[in-house]
Structure formats: structure tokens, C-alpha cells
């Protein structure tokens, strides 16, 4: 480690201890941050404040006076010197937050943000009764002179906090310190199981060994008082060994670690903050420990995002790259600078992934118009302050269908003409399409090979015309005529288009029912048009013409020239 770096670290530590000692002599004016919750379910609370630094101030001093953590105030003021901000320097106080994605009841601790949220609500009371035999009464006899059976009576009653009743109308929030990288604070739901005023501290063996390596030998029990690291109040959690507590009052510099990862897993608070929270919390209050470095919230139709630096271990950063490990390492300044730059890239990449996942989930609920530049700036340079990243997309414009007419009484005055009587529409005959559901055999058919009497030739293979219903197509309907006699000498003659299988189906060598099954609407194997998707492709139709034969009379049912072209090979 270079000499200049060592001297710089010593100077800053001396300045911090001196400032802490001076400010410890006077009372702290930090007020509890109490915010009403929006009745319409908005996710944002608070506002961004500003103060002017005094000549003797450090950012650490300002953070404590305003109930802000060390990491929070440093992120909000990246260009302000932490130790010497300067007289009159404008300092941002990040008092605006997005509520964590957790139940708004009891205590919620967001570990990456290093902030505690308390939602005061009422809870149901569960009564537990313990029954036992009543005291015996001398001379008491039951039926037939036998001794009376002892009665069961309540000998003890206990109560337990049940589920919340109603919803919280306000939230109180405080900064906290969290567990170090090697003493990670647990996640999940637990409860306050015990409250202790002026607690004693029994250090675990692992912590005693750690202090012994530094020459600091801890006693088996640290009594209550100014040198107790738990401070004046402690609230024990259901997870063994973890507490929410105050700070050592005997070390003036100790409170300035609030808002950093400096504990052995507990949540440490400013003494003035824990003094206010302690009487508000009851035994049984639920505690939710969450890990949300990125939070999303809505307010006024805009989507906001709040980003804090994630936990190093979540981003895959090794323990040897932790801030404390780098400060105590023997590497050169250039090496440490390169490691910190790489570390920032890894943290930003992790934040980008988390943010994109959250935005995708939110976009699945309702469409969002996002500001990609704002998202990129938020994950690359977190400030801990909510920023607008988008808004709810307007619903797509839906144009009225041509069949929608003005309401009655407004005929001819709107965008569309007045309604006119619409004739009954009959789908046109399509040999390759689905016939109407009302007549499975197509228009003009009562059975596949039976036709109405008096209109067609008795020949069962004669083809009825595919007429266009009046009022539906673009051409007027054509009177039905008997088709010309079928040339039996040519088995490949073109069948009329209105019979899917062609004339003489079932008697020719190419039986469609054998090739396509019993489906009466399967396409003809002789069809020249491309088959619909999902159907077997029929072989192309190849007409045979005699060059010496005279030109036959025009066949009104013969296909057009384009239809006689060969279909592409399959």
C-alpha cells in the first residue's frame, strides 16, 4: 500500500472520529420519517430535500441529522466529498422512496437498500386457554354417592398476535446497518419474539475468536450500559441470534456505520431512531426481510424505478474484492482502482438483469412506454432516488367496423350511411373451403349425390352449377342450366368446380374416399388450385386435347386459362 494512500486513510479516520466526538456532545435533531400512504394505492412516498452544509460538517454528520444512511447519502451526492463537503455546499437528502414489494404490515427490511419500513396496523388477538382439573372439594359427591369427577377449568390464558385487521394508513422508515458479506443477514419472514430494554450481550464464540485475532478479548457477557454494542433497546427476532438493536454509546464513531454492511447479521439503528421505534412495536409483530436492489412503483400514470447497489455476493463478486478487504490489502492504488472498476461493471450488469426482469413482468400486466436511457443511467449510476422510466401506454385505437351505424335518430348524420335492409347472405360455393354449418352438403344439396327434382339431369354424376347468391357477390346470379353431357371416353375430363371429388367419384380408378378417407369435404385429387394448409397436396390436373378434333362449344363450367396451368410439382 502506498504511503500517500495510508496517510489519506489516517487523515480521514481522524477527521471522522473528531467530528463524531464533537457532535456526540449535543442532541441530535433527527425526526422520524412518517409518511401517509396514498389512499389510491400509490407506491411512492416522501420527497427529495436539500440542505446546506456547515463549515464543520461531513456527509456522515448530515446523514445522521436527517436519519439517512451512509451509503444512501453518498449515492445521492456522488460529486460531494464525504469528509469535507465545504461550507454552503448543497447536499441532496434522499427522502423519497418506493415502497418495497412486500406486505404493508409490520416491519419490512430491504437489505440492499439498508432501510427499515414500519407499517403500524391493528392485529387480531388469538386467545389460548389451558385447562386443568378444578380443586377438589371435600365432601362433594356425585350420583349414587360416588365421588364427583373433577371439573376441567381454565388454569392459564395466553394471547397471541393474529393476522392484520385492515390496512396501514402511514409508514415510518429508518436507515439500518446490515450484515457483512461474510455475516449475511437472513431472508424471509419472521417475528419479534422478545423486547428488551438495556439488554446485555452474550457474544458468540465465533465473534469472540474474530476479536481475539485483533487483540480484543471479549468477556462472556457484556453488561448493559454505554459500552454495550446493542445500545439502549433490542428486539429479538424468531431467527436465533438476530436482533434489531441500537448502537454502542461509548464509541462516538460507532453510529456512523449506520447504512453500511458492518454488522454480524443484525440490524443496527441510530439510538435516537430505535428509541422511537421500540415502544411502537409489539411482540409478535411480523418482520419481512427482503432483497430488492431494484424497486418499481406507479404514481400518476408514470412508472418509477429506484436502484440501490446490490449485495456483492449476488453479483458474483468474491469476498477478497469487498470494500473492507481492499482497504486492508497490500495492493497498489492502480490495482485497487482496476478492481473497483471491474466490480462496478459486474454490479451494473446484475442490476440491468434484475431491472429488465421486473419491467417485463410489469409490461405483461399492462403495456408500458419505457425510457431506455433513463433505465440505463439508473442501473449504471444508482442514486437511491426514484426516477421516472416510463408511462402506461395508451390503449390502441380501434376503428369502427363498416357494419356499425349511427344510433337510431341520427340516420345520415354520422360517419356511416343510414342502415339499410340487408339481404340474407349465403356463402358462395367453394369446392375447397368449409361449407356453411347449416347445410353440411353445400348450397343446393340435400345429400352428396341427390339433388332437388326437376332442376338437374337424372344423371347422378351430373354437376349442378355453382351459382352466386343474389346480393352477395359482385356479379348477378346466373340462371341454372343443365350441364352438357359428360364425355365418358375421357376419364380425366375436368370435373365441375362445385363438386369436390369430381363427377363420377367412387367409380373412377382414383377414388377420393380411398385416398383421403371418409371426409366429404376433402379436396379433389384433380384440383389445379393449391390446396389449403394442412391438406394433402393433390396431383396436378393435365387435360388431354386432340389436335384434329374440331373445337367444342364453349363450356360455361370449364376452368379459366390460368386454372389450366400445371400446378407446381410437390
C-alpha positions as a printed NumPy array, in Angstrom:
array([[  0.   ,   0.   ,   0.   ],
       [  1.413,   3.408,  -0.959],
       [  2.456,   5.97 ,   1.656],
       [  0.094,   8.63 ,   0.26 ],
       [ -2.864,   6.262,   0.497],
       [ -2.062,   5.313,   4.085],
       [ -1.757,   8.949,   5.141],
       [ -5.024,   9.777,   3.36 ],
       [ -6.876,   6.976,   5.178],
       [ -5.448,   8.036,   8.527],
       [ -6.421,  11.658,   7.974],
       [ -9.973,  10.767,   7.067],
       [-10.358,   8.454,  10.044],
       [ -9.075,  11.124,  12.404],
       [-11.449,  13.672,  10.91 ],
       [-14.374,  11.273,  11.271],
       [-13.593,  10.475,  14.905],
       [-13.081,  14.155,  15.729],
       [-16.345,  15.169,  14.081],
       [-18.163,  12.32 ,  15.792],
       [-16.8  ,  13.3  ,  19.195],
       [-17.823,  16.936,  18.729],
       [-21.305,  16.168,  17.526],
       [-21.91 ,  13.5  ,  20.168],
       [-21.846,  16.207,  22.821],
       [-25.038,  17.775,  21.536],
       [-28.518,  16.305,  20.995],
       [-29.482,  15.007,  17.569],
       [-32.419,  16.699,  15.88 ],
       [-33.319,  13.832,  13.575],
       [-37.059,  13.407,  13.203],
       [-38.808,  10.141,  12.465],
       [-39.767,   9.912,   8.818],
       [-43.542,   9.392,   8.992],
       [-45.362,   9.386,   5.655],
       [-49.063,   8.921,   4.917],
       [-49.913,   6.177,   2.475],
       [-51.798,   7.096,  -0.67 ],
       [-55.456,   6.035,  -0.499],
       [-55.385,   5.15 ,  -4.208],
       [-52.553,   2.657,  -3.681],
       [-49.633,   4.745,  -4.991],
       [-46.205,   3.213,  -4.437],
       [-44.125,   6.36 ,  -3.781],
       [-43.725,   8.272,  -0.519],
       [-41.76 ,  11.306,   0.627],
       [-39.834,  13.915,  -1.333],
       [-36.25 ,  14.884,  -2.113],
       [-34.947,  17.548,   0.31 ],
       [-31.856,  19.779,   0.232],
       [-29.674,  21.261,   2.984],
       [-26.593,  23.488,   3.014],
       [-23.511,  22.005,   4.654],
       [-21.852,  23.859,   7.515],
       [-18.139,  24.516,   7.625],
       [-17.523,  21.703,  10.127],
       [-19.94 ,  19.207,   8.551],
       [-19.191,  15.883,   6.93 ],
       [-21.728,  13.952,   4.913],
       [-21.796,  11.495,   7.813],
       [-22.956,  14.249,  10.16 ],
       [-25.663,  15.423,   7.774],
       [-26.837,  11.836,   7.25 ],
       [-27.355,  11.289,  10.953],
       [-29.181,  14.591,  11.473],
       [-31.585,  13.732,   8.656],
       [-31.989,   9.988,   9.501],
       [-30.258,   8.826,   6.314],
       [-27.742,   6.008,   5.981],
       [-24.128,   6.446,   4.894],
       [-24.474,   4.616,   1.599],
       [-27.712,   6.448,   0.83 ],
       [-26.238,   9.936,   1.214],
       [-23.1  ,   9.003,  -0.727],
       [-25.129,   7.671,  -3.678],
       [-27.341,  10.76 ,  -3.711],
       [-24.275,  13.073,  -3.683],
       [-21.646,  11.337,  -5.838],
       [-19.717,  14.564,  -6.538],
       [-19.609,  15.827,  -2.935],
       [-16.603,  14.966,  -0.774],
       [-17.678,  12.659,   2.015],
       [-15.383,  14.17 ,   4.637],
       [-15.132,  17.811,   3.585],
       [-18.225,  18.851,   1.613],
       [-17.459,  22.544,   2.178],
       [-19.333,  25.416,   3.778],
       [-22.589,  26.177,   1.945],
       [-22.447,  23.105,  -0.328],
       [-25.895,  21.984,  -1.387],
       [-26.466,  18.416,  -0.211],
       [-29.265,  16.187,  -1.509],
       [-31.288,  14.389,   1.167],
       [-32.924,  11.296,  -0.415],
       [-36.205,  11.296,   1.476],
       [-38.247,   9.856,  -1.385],
       [-38.78 ,   6.126,  -1.608],
       [-40.638,   3.411,  -3.473],
       [-42.329,   1.052,  -1.041],
       [-40.855,  -2.471,  -1.085],
       [-42.797,  -5.237,  -2.773],
       [-43.867,  -6.877,   0.493],
       [-46.924,  -6.919,   2.787],
       [-47.622,  -3.457,   4.169],
       [-47.997,  -4.682,   7.73 ],
       [-45.403,  -4.817,  10.481],
       [-41.703,  -4.371,   9.706],
       [-40.166,  -4.686,   6.243],
       [-36.369,  -4.505,   5.891],
       [-34.922,  -4.146,   2.389],
       [-31.362,  -5.389,   2.83 ],
       [-29.636,  -3.847,  -0.26 ],
       [-31.328,  -0.506,   0.439],
       [-30.385,  -0.84 ,   4.137],
       [-33.664,   0.694,   5.211],
       [-36.438,  -0.392,   7.572],
       [-40.132,   0.344,   6.93 ],
       [-42.662,   0.034,   9.735],
       [-46.368,  -0.182,   8.836],
       [-48.457,   0.203,  12.033],
       [-51.682,  -1.804,  11.786],
       [-54.073,  -3.493,  14.176],
       [-53.911,  -7.238,  14.604],
       [-56.409,  -9.833,  15.674],
       [-55.837, -11.405,  19.079],
       [-55.709, -15.175,  19.404],
       [-56.504, -16.433,  22.907],
       [-55.055, -19.736,  24.101],
       [-56.611, -21.335,  27.189],
       [-55.041, -24.105,  29.201],
       [-57.473, -26.387,  31.02 ],
       [-56.908, -28.475,  34.103],
       [-58.841, -30.188,  36.905],
       [-60.606, -27.941,  39.391],
       [-59.51 , -28.081,  43.031],
       [-61.155, -30.915,  44.932],
       [-63.928, -30.01 ,  47.377],
       [-64.164, -32.116,  50.497],
       [-67.422, -33.995,  50.879],
       [-68.532, -33.399,  47.293],
       [-70.309, -36.486,  45.96 ],
       [-71.806, -37.286,  42.642],
       [-74.658, -39.642,  41.661],
       [-75.248, -42.712,  43.818],
       [-72.92 , -41.399,  46.471],
       [-69.782, -41.725,  44.356],
       [-67.076, -39.07 ,  44.461],
       [-67.705, -36.308,  41.904],
       [-65.419, -36.291,  38.851],
       [-63.066, -33.301,  38.851],
       [-64.2  , -30.48 ,  36.557],
       [-61.961, -29.028,  33.874],
       [-61.372, -25.326,  34.369],
       [-59.128, -22.732,  32.785],
       [-55.881, -22.589,  34.692],
       [-53.891, -20.314,  32.315],
       [-54.633, -17.913,  29.468],
       [-52.181, -16.643,  26.873],
       [-52.682, -14.383,  23.893],
       [-51.005, -14.296,  20.519],
       [-50.977, -11.707,  17.753],
       [-53.012, -12.86 ,  14.781],
       [-53.36 , -11.551,  11.251],
       [-53.607,  -7.812,  10.476],
       [-57.014,  -6.152,  10.612],
       [-57.437,  -3.512,   7.931],
       [-54.577,  -1.735,   6.192],
       [-51.91 ,   0.689,   7.318],
       [-52.564,   4.404,   6.794],
       [-48.934,   5.503,   7.264],
       [-45.389,   4.207,   7.192],
       [-42.363,   5.086,   9.331],
       [-38.906,   4.46 ,   7.901],
       [-35.352,   4.435,   9.304],
       [-31.868,   3.565,   7.984],
       [-30.191,   0.431,   9.328],
       [-26.842,  -1.336,   9.101],
       [-26.783,  -4.88 ,   7.742],
       [-24.608,  -7.961,   7.952],
       [-21.234,  -8.023,   6.282],
       [-20.505, -10.127,   3.231],
       [-19.232, -12.949,   5.458],
       [-22.067, -12.495,   8.001],
       [-25.044, -12.251,   5.703],
       [-28.424, -11.183,   7.111],
       [-31.041, -13.919,   6.527],
       [-34.056, -13.506,   4.238],
       [-37.69 , -14.432,   4.762],
       [-40.499, -13.854,   7.233],
       [-40.065, -13.941,  10.987],
       [-41.495, -12.134,  14.039],
       [-40.476, -10.081,  17.033],
       [-40.306, -12.66 ,  19.81 ],
       [-38.867, -10.554,  22.634],
       [-38.285,  -6.902,  23.526],
       [-35.509,  -5.958,  25.932],
       [-34.651,  -2.587,  27.419],
       [-30.995,  -2.091,  28.437],
       [-30.047,  -5.535,  27.12 ],
       [-26.932,  -7.497,  27.949],
       [-24.887,  -9.067,  25.187],
       [-23.524, -12.594,  25.147],
       [-21.065, -12.708,  22.23 ],
       [-20.979, -16.   ,  20.289],
       [-17.737, -17.944,  20.199],
       [-17.204, -17.11 ,  16.52 ],
       [-17.271, -13.37 ,  17.278],
       [-15.007, -13.817,  20.303],
       [-12.431, -15.595,  18.127],
       [-12.639, -12.864,  15.492],
       [-11.993, -10.126,  18.089],
       [ -9.234, -12.161,  19.72 ],
       [ -7.276, -12.177,  16.433],
       [ -7.241,  -8.384,  16.62 ],
       [ -6.151,  -8.371,  20.252],
       [ -9.618,  -7.507,  21.543],
       [-10.704, -10.157,  24.039],
       [-14.427, -10.046,  24.728],
       [-15.976, -11.159,  28.03 ],
       [-18.551, -13.91 ,  28.143],
       [-21.258, -11.362,  28.924],
       [-21.214,  -7.629,  28.204],
       [-23.44 ,  -5.86 ,  30.772],
       [-25.963,  -3.188,  29.891],
       [-24.563,   0.295,  29.707],
       [-22.811,   2.739,  27.404],
       [-20.275,   0.148,  26.188],
       [-22.875,  -2.433,  25.198],
       [-22.965,  -2.765,  21.384],
       [-26.719,  -3.422,  21.448],
       [-27.482,   0.102,  22.653],
       [-30.433,   1.019,  24.883],
       [-33.036,  -1.248,  23.2  ],
       [-33.117,  -4.597,  21.427],
       [-35.856,  -6.548,  19.662],
       [-35.096, -10.216,  19.173],
       [-36.265, -11.996,  16.023],
       [-37.563, -15.507,  15.613],
       [-34.305, -16.374,  13.819],
       [-31.892, -17.323,  16.577],
       [-29.07 , -14.844,  17.138],
       [-30.518, -11.97 ,  15.07 ],
       [-31.831,  -8.717,  16.506],
       [-32.888,  -5.173,  15.686],
       [-30.998,  -3.01 ,  18.151],
       [-29.303,   0.301,  18.863],
       [-25.644,   1.306,  18.819],
       [-22.686,   1.365,  21.184],
       [-22.944,   4.636,  23.103],
       [-19.379,   4.547,  24.357],
       [-17.776,   4.774,  20.906],
       [-18.577,   8.162,  19.294],
       [-17.648,   6.879,  15.82 ],
       [-19.752,   3.702,  16.038],
       [-23.096,   5.258,  14.996],
       [-21.582,   6.452,  11.728],
       [-21.618,   2.925,  10.351],
       [-25.412,   3.049,  10.083],
       [-26.401,   2.4  ,   6.485],
       [-23.408,   0.171,   5.705],
       [-22.633,  -3.541,   5.843],
       [-20.724,  -3.615,   9.115],
       [-22.621,  -5.968,  11.458],
       [-22.548,  -9.697,  12.13 ],
       [-26.001, -10.103,  10.641],
       [-28.09 ,  -7.95 ,  12.999],
       [-29.88 ,  -4.743,  12.018],
       [-28.322,  -1.779,  13.821],
       [-30.098,   1.577,  14.155],
       [-29.248,   5.05 ,  15.366],
       [-30.033,   5.188,  19.072],
       [-32.43 ,   8.089,  18.55 ],
       [-34.294,   6.018,  15.944],
       [-34.537,   2.785,  17.915],
       [-35.77 ,   4.784,  20.908],
       [-38.76 ,   5.899,  18.802],
       [-39.43 ,   2.523,  17.186],
       [-39.185,   0.378,  20.321],
       [-42.454,   1.49 ,  22.01 ],
       [-44.381,   1.237,  18.721],
       [-43.601,  -2.429,  18.095],
       [-45.285,  -5.299,  19.925],
       [-44.144,  -8.845,  20.481],
       [-45.475, -10.914,  17.598],
       [-45.109,  -8.15 ,  15.   ],
       [-44.242,  -9.755,  11.657],
       [-40.851,  -8.927,  10.134],
       [-40.175,  -9.369,   6.405],
       [-36.522,  -9.437,   5.3  ],
       [-36.341,  -8.864,   1.53 ],
       [-33.61 ,  -8.444,  -1.071],
       [-34.771,  -5.83 ,  -3.614],
       [-31.948,  -3.694,  -5.075],
       [-34.393,  -2.545,  -7.796],
       [-37.904,  -1.385,  -6.939],
       [-40.673,  -0.341,  -9.32 ],
       [-43.655,   1.803,  -8.419],
       [-46.527,   3.705, -10.038],
       [-47.692,   7.212,  -9.362],
       [-49.915,   9.396, -11.523],
       [-49.72 ,   7.064, -14.532],
       [-45.884,   7.097, -14.525],
       [-43.599,   4.181, -13.741],
       [-40.701,   4.928, -11.385],
       [-37.612,   2.888, -10.587],
       [-35.382,   3.125,  -7.505],
       [-31.98 ,   1.459,  -7.665],
       [-29.529,   0.695,  -4.865],
       [-26.213,  -1.114,  -5.143],
       [-26.853,  -4.863,  -4.818],
       [-25.12 ,  -7.202,  -2.424],
       [-21.676,  -8.087,  -3.737],
       [-22.218, -11.813,  -3.422],
       [-25.399, -11.651,  -5.54 ],
       [-23.392, -10.174,  -8.423],
       [-20.719, -12.879,  -8.152],
       [-18.062, -10.636,  -6.584],
       [-15.534, -12.544,  -4.428],
       [-15.015, -11.703,  -0.774],
       [-11.458, -10.506,  -1.431],
       [-12.925,  -7.692,  -3.564],
       [-15.074,  -6.349,  -0.736],
       [-14.524,  -2.728,   0.3  ],
       [-13.032,  -3.626,   3.68 ],
       [-10.762,  -6.261,   2.131],
       [ -9.483,  -3.797,  -0.48 ],
       [ -8.844,  -1.099,   2.123],
       [ -6.73 ,  -3.514,   4.174],
       [ -4.914,  -5.108,   1.215],
       [ -1.308,  -4.519,   0.179],
       [ -2.149,  -3.944,  -3.476],
       [ -1.154,  -0.767,  -5.248],
       [ -3.572,   2.06 ,  -5.897],
       [ -3.662,   1.198,  -9.597],
       [ -4.565,  -2.426,  -8.883],
       [ -7.311,  -1.433,  -6.471],
       [ -8.668,   1.115,  -8.936],
       [ -8.818,  -1.535, -11.679],
       [-10.604,  -3.971,  -9.356],
       [-13.165,  -1.363,  -8.328],
       [-13.838,  -0.516, -11.986],
       [-14.396,  -4.186, -12.842],
       [-16.536,  -4.58 ,  -9.751],
       [-18.766,  -1.698, -10.835],
       [-19.252,  -3.275, -14.26 ],
       [-20.326,  -6.555, -12.648],
       [-22.724,  -4.796, -10.28 ],
       [-24.277,  -2.749, -13.1  ],
       [-24.719,  -5.851, -15.264],
       [-26.51 ,  -7.595, -12.409],
       [-28.751,  -4.556, -11.819],
       [-29.595,  -4.385, -15.523],
       [-30.708,  -8.008, -15.497],
       [-32.863,  -7.517, -12.4  ],
       [-34.41 ,  -4.32 , -13.788],
       [-35.252,  -5.905, -17.157],
       [-36.951,  -8.866, -15.471],
       [-39.099,  -6.579, -13.322],
       [-40.047,  -4.364, -16.261],
       [-41.018,  -7.399, -18.361],
       [-43.299,  -8.633, -15.585],
       [-44.862,  -5.197, -15.248],
       [-45.306,  -4.911, -19.006],
       [-47.15 ,  -8.245, -19.005],
       [-49.81 ,  -6.643, -16.789],
       [-50.269,  -3.545, -18.981],
       [-48.307,  -2.08 , -21.865],
       [-45.562,   0.402, -20.91 ],
       [-43.711,   3.04 , -22.905],
       [-40.22 ,   2.99 , -21.37 ],
       [-37.33 ,   5.433, -21.432],
       [-34.328,   3.21 , -22.158],
       [-31.811,   5.994, -21.492],
       [-33.274,   6.602, -18.024],
       [-33.122,   2.882, -17.232],
       [-29.51 ,   2.637, -18.363],
       [-28.454,   5.659, -16.282],
       [-30.249,   4.317, -13.214],
       [-28.505,   0.919, -13.253],
       [-25.068,   2.28 , -14.174],
       [-25.052,   5.086, -11.587],
       [-27.548,   4.283,  -8.809],
       [-28.641,   7.24 ,  -6.672],
       [-31.191,   5.528,  -4.44 ],
       [-33.763,   8.12 ,  -5.583],
       [-36.827,   7.099,  -7.653],
       [-36.632,   8.225, -11.29 ],
       [-39.324,   8.108, -13.959],
       [-38.582,   5.431, -16.555],
       [-41.844,   5.288, -18.485],
       [-45.576,   5.59 , -18.51 ],
       [-48.578,   3.472, -19.239],
       [-49.133,   3.093, -22.962],
       [-52.451,   4.424, -24.3  ],
       [-54.921,   1.782, -25.497],
       [-54.709,   1.052, -29.235],
       [-57.13 ,   2.972, -31.448],
       [-59.985,   0.756, -32.607],
       [-61.71 ,   1.797, -35.818],
       [-65.41 ,   1.093, -36.075],
       [-66.334,  -1.707, -38.446],
       [-68.259,  -0.766, -41.618],
       [-71.309,  -2.533, -40.236],
       [-71.544,  -0.134, -37.264],
       [-74.094,   2.579, -37.919],
       [-75.184,   5.687, -36.   ],
       [-77.72 ,   5.241, -33.2  ],
       [-81.411,   5.475, -34.078],
       [-82.493,   9.039, -34.682],
       [-79.134,  10.074, -36.153],
       [-79.561,   8.489, -39.551],
       [-77.391,  10.066, -42.21 ],
       [-75.635,  12.46 , -39.788],
       [-72.715,  10.299, -38.732],
       [-69.664,   8.819, -40.365],
       [-71.572,   5.9  , -41.847],
       [-74.701,   5.87 , -44.028],
       [-78.09 ,   5.089, -42.628],
       [-78.774,   1.393, -42.062],
       [-80.369,  -0.409, -44.969],
       [-82.127,  -3.756, -45.001],
       [-79.515,  -6.403, -45.508],
       [-80.489,  -9.452, -47.583],
       [-79.788, -12.853, -46.159],
       [-76.261, -13.757, -47.048],
       [-75.385, -17.227, -48.283],
       [-71.706, -18.137, -48.518],
       [-70.637, -18.786, -52.126],
       [-69.916, -22.31 , -53.224],
       [-66.238, -23.003, -52.659],
       [-65.024, -26.51 , -53.531],
       [-62.008, -26.071, -51.267],
       [-63.497, -24.126, -48.377],
       [-65.671, -25.152, -45.445],
       [-69.396, -25.358, -46.317],
       [-71.89 , -23.487, -44.126],
       [-72.706, -25.175, -40.846],
       [-76.43 , -25.084, -41.597],
       [-76.083, -27.385, -44.628],
       [-73.101, -29.744, -44.467],
       [-73.512, -30.662, -48.132],
       [-73.279, -27.148, -49.543],
       [-75.858, -24.819, -51.021],
       [-78.402, -26.62 , -53.215],
       [-77.56 , -30.102, -51.904],
       [-79.61 , -32.368, -49.697],
       [-77.149, -35.275, -49.976],
       [-73.796, -35.791, -51.694],
       [-75.392, -37.495, -54.752],
       [-79.026, -36.41 , -54.506],
       [-80.288, -33.119, -55.927],
       [-83.69 , -31.416, -55.991],
       [-86.01 , -32.88 , -58.607],
       [-86.921, -31.015, -61.776],
       [-83.747, -28.924, -61.934],
       [-80.982, -31.304, -62.954],
       [-80.483, -34.195, -65.252],
       [-81.315, -37.529, -63.61 ],
       [-77.7  , -38.482, -64.254],
       [-76.331, -38.965, -60.673],
       [-72.954, -37.698, -61.868],
       [-74.213, -34.502, -63.395],
       [-72.783, -31.362, -61.858],
       [-75.063, -28.603, -60.533],
       [-73.828, -25.062, -61.244],
       [-72.049, -23.079, -58.533],
       [-74.392, -20.125, -58.547],
       [-73.517, -16.795, -56.869],
       [-76.312, -15.897, -54.417],
       [-78.202, -12.73 , -55.179],
       [-76.884,  -9.728, -53.216],
       [-73.672, -11.352, -52.04 ],
       [-71.157, -11.415, -54.898],
       [-70.164,  -8.69 , -57.316],
       [-71.999, -10.271, -60.27 ],
       [-75.712, -11.011, -60.646],
       [-76.859, -14.558, -60.225],
       [-76.943, -16.75 , -63.316],
       [-79.941, -18.945, -64.14 ],
       [-79.179, -22.574, -63.571],
       [-78.759, -24.67 , -66.706],
       [-78.288, -28.343, -67.261],
       [-74.636, -29.146, -67.828],
       [-73.551, -30.689, -71.15 ],
       [-73.352, -34.407, -71.403],
       [-70.239, -35.849, -69.871],
       [-67.725, -37.44 , -72.203],
       [-67.328, -40.897, -70.72 ],
       [-64.455, -41.663, -73.099],
       [-62.101, -39.307, -71.272],
       [-61.721, -40.367, -67.602],
       [-59.548, -37.293, -66.938],
       [-62.006, -34.708, -68.154],
       [-62.173, -31.633, -65.929],
       [-64.879, -32.052, -63.257],
       [-67.11 , -29.101, -62.417],
       [-65.71 , -26.956, -59.613],
       [-68.719, -27.249, -57.315],
       [-68.359, -30.995, -56.667],
       [-65.256, -31.514, -54.522],
       [-64.499, -35.029, -55.701],
       [-65.378, -34.57 , -59.373],
       [-68.047, -36.225, -61.429],
       [-68.165, -39.965, -61.138],
       [-66.424, -40.09 , -57.806],
       [-66.457, -43.537, -56.357],
       [-66.445, -45.222, -59.832],
       [-63.173, -43.986, -61.309],
       [-59.81 , -45.526, -60.663],
       [-58.834, -42.615, -58.414],
       [-61.357, -42.922, -55.606],
       [-61.026, -39.874, -53.372],
       [-62.62 , -41.614, -50.416],
       [-59.853, -44.205, -50.516],
       [-57.144, -41.576, -50.738],
       [-58.485, -39.033, -48.26 ],
       [-60.755, -41.12 , -46.037],
       [-64.447, -40.572, -45.455],
       [-64.25 , -36.755, -45.178],
       [-66.949, -35.472, -47.612],
       [-65.191, -32.09 , -47.771],
       [-61.68 , -33.279, -48.573],
       [-60.152, -31.573, -51.657],
       [-60.193, -33.193, -55.056],
       [-57.023, -35.02 , -56.149],
       [-57.655, -33.494, -59.599],
       [-57.821, -29.914, -58.435],
       [-55.479, -27.447, -60.114],
       [-55.553, -24.79 , -57.384],
       [-53.119, -25.05 , -54.477],
       [-54.513, -26.997, -51.551],
       [-55.228, -25.274, -48.243],
       [-52.644, -25.581, -45.467],
       [-52.812, -28.856, -43.615],
       [-54.381, -30.787, -46.52 ],
       [-52.621, -33.371, -48.743],
       [-51.425, -31.753, -51.967],
       [-53.339, -33.137, -54.947],
       [-51.667, -34.132, -58.134],
       [-51.85 , -31.511, -60.914],
       [-54.585, -31.784, -63.424],
       [-53.337, -32.475, -67.019],
       [-56.098, -32.093, -69.693],
       [-55.854, -34.112, -72.892],
       [-56.776, -32.332, -76.156],
       [-56.938, -33.778, -79.693],
       [-55.316, -31.535, -82.304],
       [-57.516, -32.918, -85.119],
       [-60.823, -32.699, -83.303],
       [-62.977, -29.649, -84.002],
       [-63.18 , -27.014, -81.29 ],
       [-66.006, -27.924, -78.943],
       [-68.699, -25.458, -77.993],
       [-67.787, -23.125, -75.087],
       [-68.263, -24.891, -71.803],
       [-69.655, -22.459, -69.202],
       [-68.249, -24.651, -66.449],
       [-64.768, -25.137, -67.873],
       [-61.93 , -23.557, -65.814],
       [-60.195, -20.384, -66.932],
       [-56.899, -20.484, -68.769],
       [-54.985, -19.659, -65.591],
       [-56.608, -22.623, -63.847],
       [-55.498, -24.997, -66.619],
       [-51.849, -24.313, -65.998],
       [-49.978, -27.128, -64.314],
       [-49.684, -26.902, -60.568],
       [-46.11 , -26.828, -59.255],
       [-44.611, -30.186, -58.501],
       [-44.771, -31.2  , -54.869]])
